[in-house]
Amino acid sequence: MSTAELTAREAARWALRAGLPLEGERHADVAATANHIHAVIATLRDLDFQEIAPATHAIAPEVADASL
């Protein structure tokens, strides 16, 4: 994916291509949301997780009685 931000016009085009036509006033909101998600994913990709154990290695606390 390109590092350029998605424009409202591009968001409308891609939504229509996916079979999800958008009303005109939603194009900018969809583009802003997509750009935010892209920024969050880019940040996560930059993190170094090599020293962190997978969640399957976490120890869950013992529960004596699971009834509520």
Summary of the structure (lengths in Angstrom):
residues: 68
radius of gyration: 20.2
end to end distance: 47.7
largest distance: 56.8
contacts: 104
relative contact order: 0.12
helix: 53%
strand: 0%
